[in-house]
């Protein structure tokens, strides 16, 4: 259902109606899903970026 709200031109009230829910509840769930996905990305990508940025090949390129 949350994926439905992320589709281009999706309208939260229409998605909520389709599932028999209130738009406010769908919006809250969507917000929570985005927070969690941002947190996961931060936990995974930032350490990887730090490793890559400190790699000798990249460090030499910046010098």
MMTF fields as JSON, N, C-alpha, C and O atoms, coordinates in Angstrom:
{
  "mmtfVersion": "1.0.0",
  "mmtfProducer": "UNKNOWN",
  "numBonds": 251,
  "numAtoms": 252,
  "numGroups": 63,
  "numChains": 1,
  "numModels": 1,
  "chainsPerModel": [1],
  "groupsPerChain": [63],
  "chainIdList": ["A"],
  "bondAtomList": [4, 2, 8, 6, 12, 10, 16, 14, 20, 18, 24, 22, 28, 26, 32, 30, 36, 34, 40, 38, 44, 42, 48, 46, 52, 50, 56, 54, 60, 58, 64, 62, 68, 66, 72, 70, 76, 74, 80, 78, 84, 82, 88, 86, 92, 90, 96, 94, 100, 98, 104, 102, 108, 106, 112, 110, 116, 114, 120, 118, 124, 122, 128, 126, 132, 130, 136, 134, 140, 138, 144, 142, 148, 146, 152, 150, 156, 154, 160, 158, 164, 162, 168, 166, 172, 170, 176, 174, 180, 178, 184, 182, 188, 186, 192, 190, 196, 194, 200, 198, 204, 202, 208, 206, 212, 210, 216, 214, 220, 218, 224, 222, 228, 226, 232, 230, 236, 234, 240, 238, 244, 242, 248, 246],
  "bondOrderList": [1, 1, 1, 1, 1, 1, 1, 1, 1, 1, 1, 1, 1, 1, 1, 1, 1, 1, 1, 1, 1, 1, 1, 1, 1, 1, 1, 1, 1, 1, 1, 1, 1, 1, 1, 1, 1, 1, 1, 1, 1, 1, 1, 1, 1, 1, 1, 1, 1, 1, 1, 1, 1, 1, 1, 1, 1, 1, 1, 1, 1, 1],
  "groupList": [{"groupName": "UNK", "atomNameList": ["N", "CA", "C", "O"], "elementList": ["N", "C", "C", "O"], "formalChargeList": [0, 0, 0, 0], "bondAtomList": [1, 0, 2, 1, 3, 2], "bondOrderList": [1, 1, 2], "singleLetterCode": "X", "chemCompType": "L-PEPTIDE LINKING"}],
  "groupTypeList": [0, 0, 0, 0, 0, 0, 0, 0, 0, 0, 0, 0, 0, 0, 0, 0, 0, 0, 0, 0, 0, 0, 0, 0, 0, 0, 0, 0, 0, 0, 0, 0, 0, 0, 0, 0, 0, 0, 0, 0, 0, 0, 0, 0, 0, 0, 0, 0, 0, 0, 0, 0, 0, 0, 0, 0, 0, 0, 0, 0, 0, 0, 0],
  "groupIdList": [1, 2, 3, 4, 5, 6, 7, 8, 9, 10, 11, 12, 13, 14, 15, 16, 17, 18, 19, 20, 21, 22, 23, 24, 25, 26, 27, 28, 29, 30, 31, 32, 33, 34, 35, 36, 37, 38, 39, 40, 41, 42, 43, 44, 45, 46, 47, 48, 49, 50, 51, 52, 53, 54, 55, 56, 57, 58, 59, 60, 61, 62, 63],
  "secStructList": [7, 2, 2, 2, 2, 2, 1, 6, 6, 7, 7, 2, 2, 2, 2, 2, 2, 2, 2, 6, 7, 7, 2, 2, 2, 2, 2, 2, 2, 2, 2, 2, 2, 2, 2, 2, 2, 2, 2, 2, 2, 2, 2, 2, 2, 2, 2, 2, 2, 2, 2, 2, 2, 6, 1, 2, 2, 2, 2, 2, 2, 2, 7],
  "xCoordList": [0.825, 0.0, 0.874, 0.59, 1.926, 2.805, 3.438, 3.592, 3.803, 4.38, 3.4, 3.817, 2.112, 1.109, 1.192, 0.969, 1.512, 1.579, 2.831, 2.904, 3.809, 5.058, 5.043, 5.979, 3.987, 3.861, 3.706, 3.14, 4.216, 4.046, 2.565, 1.71, 2.293, 0.931, -0.033, -1.246, 0.48, -0.401, -0.995, -0.329, -2.233, -2.928, -3.249, -3.947, -2.718, -2.829, -4.282, -4.605, -5.157, -6.562, -7.191, -8.032, -6.783, -7.311, -6.776, -7.507, -5.5, -4.905, -5.583, -5.923, -5.781, -6.43, -7.846, -8.251, -8.574, -9.944, -9.948, -10.806, -8.983, -8.885, -8.724, -9.23, -8.009, -7.761, -8.697, -8.563, -9.626, -10.58, -9.95, -10.347, -8.969, -8.263, -8.436, -8.926, -8.024, -8.052, -6.739, -5.672, -6.814, -5.599, -4.524, -3.332, -4.949, -3.995, -3.171, -1.969, -3.809, -3.104, -2.116, -0.982, -2.558, -1.676, -0.475, 0.652, -0.708, 0.39, 1.378, 2.589, 0.874, 1.758, 2.59, 3.789, 1.976, 2.719, 3.765, 4.872, 3.404, 4.338, 5.542, 6.685, 5.27, 6.35, 7.283, 8.504, 6.704, 7.508, 8.349, 9.516, 7.763, 8.499, 9.674, 10.757, 9.466, 10.558, 11.662, 12.845, 11.281, 12.293, 13.129, 14.355, 12.461, 13.178, 14.091, 15.219, 13.623, 14.465, 15.652, 16.749, 15.455, 16.571, 17.585, 18.792, 17.098, 17.987, 18.794, 19.989, 18.149, 18.838, 19.899, 21.025, 19.544, 20.514, 21.71, 22.855, 21.437, 22.517, 23.408, 24.631, 22.824, 23.598, 24.444, 25.514, 23.972, 24.676, 25.616, 26.78, 25.122, 25.896, 27.006, 28.093, 26.766, 27.799, 29.086, 30.163, 29.017, 30.271, 30.973, 32.201, 30.201, 30.79, 31.47, 32.571, 30.82, 31.402, 32.684, 33.661, 32.677, 33.888, 35.04, 36.175, 34.739, 35.778, 36.314, 37.525, 35.416, 35.846, 36.616, 37.627, 36.141, 36.795, 38.19, 39.069, 38.391, 39.695, 40.598, 41.739, 40.092, 40.875, 42.047, 41.863, 43.232, 44.406, 44.202, 44.742, 43.451, 43.237, 42.5, 42.869, 41.46, 40.69, 41.465, 41.4, 42.188, 42.965, 44.022, 44.266, 44.656, 45.659, 45.033, 45.66, 43.817, 43.126, 42.825, 42.818, 42.574, 42.27, 43.515, 43.421, 44.664, 45.898, 46.363, 47.393],
  "yCoordList": [-1.183, 0.0, 1.254, 2.197, 1.284, 2.451, 2.655, 3.789, 1.569, 1.669, 2.36, 3.084, 2.133, 2.788, 4.31, 5.025, 4.807, 6.257, 6.864, 8.08, 6.039, 6.527, 6.545, 7.038, 6.01, 6.017, 7.462, 8.307, 7.733, 9.087, 9.477, 8.677, 10.68, 11.254, 10.57, 10.74, 9.804, 9.157, 10.212, 11.178, 10.015, 10.909, 10.089, 9.077, 10.551, 9.778, 9.495, 8.391, 10.469, 10.241, 9.133, 8.375, 9.044, 7.979, 6.611, 5.62, 6.575, 5.312, 4.887, 3.715, 5.817, 5.511, 4.972, 3.99, 5.6, 5.169, 3.742, 2.931, 3.453, 2.119, 1.031, -0.08, 1.367, 0.386, 0.563, -0.143, 1.482, 1.691, 2.335, 2.053, 3.198, 3.856, 5.36, 5.892, 6.03, 7.492, 8.025, 7.47, 9.093, 9.655, 10.015, 9.849, 10.5, 10.88, 9.673, 9.799, 8.508, 7.297, 6.849, 6.477, 6.889, 6.502, 7.442, 6.995, 8.737, 9.708, 9.423, 9.519, 9.073, 8.766, 7.523, 7.5, 6.507, 5.29, 5.571, 5.036, 6.409, 6.764, 7.512, 7.247, 8.447, 9.2, 8.261, 8.375, 7.331, 6.356, 5.492, 5.221, 5.067, 4.234, 5.004, 4.447, 6.272, 7.092, 7.301, 7.267, 7.519, 7.679, 6.418, 6.48, 5.276, 4.009, 3.753, 3.294, 4.042, 3.804, 4.758, 4.37, 5.991, 6.935, 6.46, 6.578, 5.929, 5.423, 4.233, 4.128, 3.344, 2.171, 2.617, 2.12, 3.549, 4.047, 4.684, 4.482, 5.451, 6.094, 5.051, 5.188, 4.026, 2.981, 2.172, 1.681, 2.031, 1.212, 2.054, 1.695, 3.164, 3.923, 4.768, 4.842, 5.403, 6.272, 5.53, 6.003, 4.387, 3.671, 3.252, 3.282, 2.866, 2.479, 3.67, 3.542, 4.823, 6.027, 6.42, 6.822, 6.304, 6.633, 5.721, 6.17, 4.437, 3.498, 3.854, 3.864, 4.143, 4.476, 5.788, 5.895, 6.782, 8.088, 8.032, 8.805, 7.137, 7.008, 6.001, 5.789, 5.389, 4.42, 5.159, 6.271, 4.567, 5.252, 5.771, 6.821, 5.072, 5.527, 6.862, 7.766, 6.998, 8.241, 9.337, 10.503, 8.973, 9.966, 10.587, 11.791, 9.765, 10.271, 11.196, 12.164, 10.904, 11.732, 13.112, 14.087, 13.211, 14.496, 15.336, 16.555, 14.705, 15.409, 16.305, 16.967],
  "zCoordList": [0.0, 0.0, 0.0, -0.74, 0.811, 0.835, -0.536, -0.988, -1.192, -2.532, -3.49, -4.393, -3.29, -4.137, -4.011, -4.988, -2.816, -2.604, -3.219, -3.399, -3.541, -4.113, -5.638, -6.267, -6.226, -7.685, -8.184, -7.491, -9.396, -9.943, -9.991, -10.369, -9.612, -9.618, -8.655, -8.779, -7.706, -6.722, -5.792, -5.421, -5.431, -4.496, -3.264, -3.33, -2.127, -0.889, -0.533, -0.095, -0.714, -0.345, -1.207, -0.726, -2.471, -3.329, -2.913, -2.903, -2.575, -2.11, -0.813, -0.648, 0.098, 1.374, 1.142, 1.766, 0.268, -0.03, -0.588, -0.241, -1.45, -2.066, -1.002, -1.157, 0.085, 1.148, 2.342, 3.342, 2.251, 3.336, 4.569, 5.7, 4.339, 5.439, 5.351, 4.355, 6.412, 6.425, 5.838, 6.102, 5.047, 4.45, 5.481, 5.225, 6.627, 7.663, 8.117, 8.354, 8.238, 8.663, 7.581, 7.88, 6.336, 5.232, 5.171, 4.958, 5.355, 5.354, 6.468, 6.265, 7.647, 8.778, 8.486, 8.765, 7.939, 7.595, 6.521, 6.564, 5.565, 4.497, 5.07, 4.697, 5.977, 6.633, 7.379, 7.274, 8.136, 8.893, 7.96, 8.243, 6.863, 5.901, 5.317, 5.137, 5.023, 4.482, 5.509, 5.168, 6.767, 7.829, 7.956, 8.051, 7.957, 8.101, 6.914, 7.092, 5.708, 4.536, 4.532, 4.132, 4.968, 5.048, 6.075, 5.865, 7.175, 8.221, 7.723, 8.0, 6.997, 6.448, 5.452, 5.475, 4.581, 3.61, 4.308, 3.904, 5.35, 6.084, 6.739, 6.72, 7.31, 7.98, 7.002, 7.365, 5.769, 4.784, 3.925, 3.745, 3.397, 2.421, 3.024, 2.452, 4.15, 4.709, 5.046, 4.686, 5.722, 5.974, 4.678, 4.6, 3.673, 2.395, 1.736, 1.2, 1.777, 1.186, 1.908, 1.277, 3.214, 3.975, 3.583, 3.431, 3.422, 3.008, 1.628, 1.409, 0.708, -0.648, -0.694, -1.388, 0.044, 0.02, 0.63, 0.249, 1.558, 2.196, 1.489, 1.9, 0.438, -0.319, -0.987, -1.481, -1.007, -1.578, -3.002, -3.351, -3.813, -5.196, -5.202, -5.952, -4.372, -4.33, -3.611, -4.0, -2.577, -1.839, -2.756, -2.69, -3.617, -4.544, -5.584, -6.015, -5.98, -6.973, -6.426, -7.178, -5.124, -4.499, -4.259, -4.115, -4.215, -3.885, -5.003, -4.875]
}
